[in-house]
Amino acid sequence: MVRYGPATCVGGVFGRYPNRPNRAILPGSRSAQTDSTVVGQTQPGSTPMNSRPWCSVVCYLLLATVLANCHHDKLDLSDLLSEGLDHGFPSFTLYAVFPNGQTWQGAVGFADLEKKRRIGPSSSLPCASITKLLVAVVVLRLIEDGRLTADQTLDSILGEAVRTVPNADEITVEQLLVHTSGIPDYAKTSGYISQLVGPEFRADRRWNTADYLGLVTGNESTHSPGSQYAYSNTNYILLGLIVEKVTGEPFETILRETILTPLSMSNTYMKYREESRGPDIAKYLKLTPELEAMVDISEEFQEVGDGLLDVSAVNEFDWTSGGLVSTADDLGKFATALFGGNLLGPNYQSWMFSFAAELADAPVGKELNRALFAIKYPWGTVVGKGGNGPGVHILMVQHSETGIIMIAHTNIFGLFDEHDFMLETVFAKIVQRYVTLSDG
C-alpha cells in the first residue's frame, strides 16, 4: 500500500552503533560558560544541519534552490519496498518527506506471518530507541523552561533512588542525554538477555524501572563521567525518572502535553503504560549462526518457517529507553517538526544537530555519536537515530544536503545488516533519485 501527500508542518546483542568519544555542552550550563572549545555551534535562529563549510555554501544554496522548486509526485519508491522483502524483511514500511513538503508512504509484507495479516501504512510500529528522541526533546524543553538544568547531577535530583548508581554525584543530565555518563547498559548484561529471549524468558514477566537499574547494580562504570561516549539504555530510563521527579507527573502525561498532542500524534502511546491504539505487529528473530552463537534462545518461541522465530511474546518494558509504539504517519509528523526546528528553541536545536558539521572535512565513513548519530557517505551526510530489539529495526534520518527525511521499519532482528541496508541501499537510492529527478 502506498500513499502520497503533503507533509504536516509543524547496544549489546540488540544494538548497532559503535562507541566513539564525543563531547557535548548544552547552552546555559556552567561548562558552556567557561569552556571555549564547544564544537559545532551555530548562530541562534539557524535551522538544523545548516552549518556547512564556507567553500560549499554556494553549491549547497544552488542545489537547495533547484530541489525546492521541483515536483515529486512522480517519485515512486515502491520498488524499494520490494527490495526490503527480497532482503529478508517480513514487512517493510517506508515514509519519506521531501523538501517541497511532499510525502511518500508505503508498506509491504506481513504484520503477522502466521495469521497472514498484511501490514499497512497505518499499522502500529514499535519504535525501540526512536523513543529516546522524544525523551530528549521533553528533557530539553524542561531545561528551556528553567525547570531543570543541564549540569544538575543525578543524585541531586533523584536522591536515594540512584544510591547504587556509580558516580551519581558527578553524572549530569547532559551526560545522560549524550551517553557519556559511564553508567553500564542494562541491555548488555547477561541477565537481561537471558530473561528477554534466553533460558529465563517468561511470557508473564512484567518489567519495571527498578528491574533495569537492578541489572547494573554493582557493575563498574564503563568510564569516568564525561570522558567518552558509550551508549547505554540505562541513561534514558534515568531521564524518564528525572522528568517525573521534576514535574510530579507521569512521563506519558508530559510527553503528550509537550509533543504528542501539539503534533496530533494520536496513534502514539507508551506500551504497558497506556491503552493500545491498534493490534501489535508480530516480531521475528532470524536464526542466523551469528545470532545463535551470541544468544541461547528460549525454546518457548515458535518457528514460523524460513529460519524465523516468532518472538512477539517478548514483553520488555523499556519505557523511556524504547517503549513507544507509533505509526509511520505519526513518526513523520515528529520527524518533520524535529528536523524542521519546530520543537526546540534555536540554541537547543543547534546543540542537538550542529555537531555533524564536524564531518565537513572528515573522510567518507566517519561517524559521530551523541543523542543522534551522524555518518558521512559518498552521497552526503546522514543525521538521525536508529533503534532495534527482538523483532524490530527502525531508522529516522535526514540527508543534510537535501533535507530529505526517511523513516524505515521492519519487524525482524538477526540479519545483522538491517540498518546498513536501510541507509546504504534504500536511503541512498531515495536521495539519488530525488537529485536526478530535480536535475531533469
ZISULUR-V635797 format. One line per field, one symbol per residue. ss: DSSP state (@ for helix, = for strand, . for the rest). phi: phi as a letter, one per 40 degrees, with the letter a starting at -180 (. if undefined). burial: + if it has 16 or more other C-alpha atoms within 10 Angstrom, else -. A space follows every 10 residues. Layout:
ss: ???
phi: ???
burial: ???
//
This chain:
ss: .=====.... .......... .........@ @@@@...... .......... ...@@@@@@@ @@@@@@@@.. .......@@@ @@@@@@@... =======... .========= ==....==.. ....==.@@@ @@@@@@@@@@ @@@@...... ..=@@@@@@@ @@........ .=@@@@@... .....@@@.@ @@@@@@.... ........@@ @@@@@@.... .......... ..@@@@@@@@ @@@@@@@... @@@@@@@@@@ ........== .......... ...===..@@ @@@@...... .====..=== ........@@ @@.===.@@@ @@@@@@@@@. .....@@@@@ @@@@@@@@@. ......===. ..=====..= =========. .========. ....====== .==....@@@ @@@@@@@@@@ @@@@@@@@@.
phi: .bbbicccca .fdcabcccb cababcdgcc cccbbcbccg cbcdgcccgc cbcdcbcccc ccccccccbb bbcccbbdcc ccccccchcc aabbabbbcc gcbbbaabgb cacccfcccb dbccbccfcd dccccccdcc cccdcgcabc bccdcccbfc cbdcccgccb cbdccccbgb cgcdcccccc ccccccbccc cbcccbcacc cccccbcgcc ccacdgcaca dacddccccc ccdccccgbd dcccdcccbc cdcfccbbac dgbbcccacc ccbbbcccdc ccccbccdcc cccbhfgbbc bccdbdcffc ciccbabdcc cccccccccc gbbbcdcccc dcbcdccccd bccdhcbbba cbbbbcbdbh cbbiabaaid gababbbbcc cbgcbbbbaa babhcgadcc ccccbccdcd cccccccccc
burial: -+-+--++-+ +++++++-+- -++++++--- -+-----+-+ ++---+++++ ++-------- --+---+--- -+----++-+ ++-++---++ ++++++++++ ++++++++++ +++----+++ ++++++++++ ++++++++++ ++++---+++ +++++-++-- -+--++++++ ++++++++++ ++++++++-- -+++++++-- +++-----+- -++-+++-+- ++--++-+++ ++++++++++ ++++------ ++-+++-+++ --+-+-++++ ++---++--- +++++++--- +-----++-+ +-+----+++ ++++++++++ ++++++++++ ++++++++++ ++++-+++++ +++++++++- ------++++ +++++++--- ++++++++++ ++++++++++ ++++++++++ ++++++-++- -++--+++++ +--+---+--
//
